[in-house]
Amino acid sequence: MVISVIGVGYLGAVHAAAMAELGHEVIGLDVDAARVDALQSGHAPFHEPGFDEILQRGLASGKLRFTTDYTDIAGADVHFLGLGTPQRADGFGADLSHLEAATESLRAVLPSRDGAPTLVVGKSTVPAGTARTLAAGLEQIEGVTLMWNPEFLREGFAVKDTLEPDRLVYGVRDPEGPRQAVEMLDAVYAQLLADGVTRLVMGYETAELVKVSANAFLATKISFINAIAEMCETVGGDVTDVAHAIGMDDRIGAKFLRAGVGFGGGCLPKDIRAFLASAEENGVGQALGFLREVDMINERRRAKVVELAGEMLGTVAGRRITVLGAAFKPDSDDVRDSPALDVADRLTAAGAEVTVTDPQALDNALRRMPELRVQSDLDTALRGAELTVLLTEWSEYRELDPSRAAGLVAAPRILDGRSVLDARRWSEAGWELRALGRGPVAPAPDSAAEALART
Ligand code: UGA
């Protein structure tokens, strides 16, 4: 099939290359000429494991290309809409302007296939009701049908999640209506369906709600365990043990119970806010009011890291602090709403001399915060630190050797903002370790005096 993917940001670029991988002829379109040029020359504009390979394979096979020109995509059988829906500048709602503009530009080049069925498939995360509104305009054009097919990929696993999804959700105008559009989308995903992936057909609004509900549930799970972390800090307790024990109940499940500095990124924070805004617009704000609390718990974790840093140092003003991590999560160079960068910013505002290190995300971090002091070499970043704060759990930080690291820093104090370090091992190597939701771990008596003598 000939497929277009309109909007080749994170989601769209991965989708386009994955569709070429499935054997389709794919044209990715974006209004950002620099992004299109980068992709067309085989350079991924972001860090995503496995993406470079499928991009280059698609380009080399001639099945994948990129353009800025809508007339190039006019003849496609299926047009995917992969536009971003960021938070609006003036509130919590989703900014649908990119999606609306792209739909208008697409309308202008349709129909181009003499009335042959043409499928437009929305993949963006949108408030319930968006698909029905867009369909009203698009379906006036002969042969055009709109479906909504939300995407559930995770950064860091984007290629795998696209080619081996847990499920495919098809949102249609009328689940009991004609099947032609469903069959067309089945043809796009034929290989995945043959591999046994479940496909669920439902109404537009249900499909839109599946997507936002999934993200809201994940955010709620994280904030739930972070709320328990607050309790542990107050009454004495270890949140990692609580998470481990409750996660063994398979009705609860162990995933997404990692307490720490909380969630960030381009999806969960803006999606829960947009969901809340949409509920309020529909007069059911109370039903989703708890999402405001989910957001506030998440926000408080960042403030807690700064408070703990202050406790460990007496004051952070004028002190040298090294922050491990800038990306919102490991295996990504995405710094959108990154808890790590936000904490670095707060520490800087409180007068600390902050150095941030990250294996992939420093360029993006500097684009967002040009005044940030960054250091790409981990050892150099650690040198002279009076406090080290781990905020993104890259494997190189999880696997840091505490004895070697103690030889680099000015003082062996570490704040584990993701609860990934072996507290005993670090304490035995002479470190004072604090983690969110866990009591203080004092250095082991023997090594402590020796290591702290150097501070
Ligand atoms: C999220 C969803 O997981 C995807 O299913 C969805 O498709 C995507 O948003 C989207 O809407 O596009 P992603 O933003 O890539 O994916 O990241 P997650 O893996 O969900 O992590 C989000 C944040 O939660 C990260 O900052 C991570 O560090 C944090 N997190 C995750 C925790 O603090 N604790 C956990 O236990 C898990």
Residues whose N, C-alpha, C, O or C-beta is under 5 A from the ligand:
A	BS01	UGA	E151 F152 L153 R154 E155 I222 F256 L257 R258 G262 F263 G264 G265 C267 L268 F328 K329
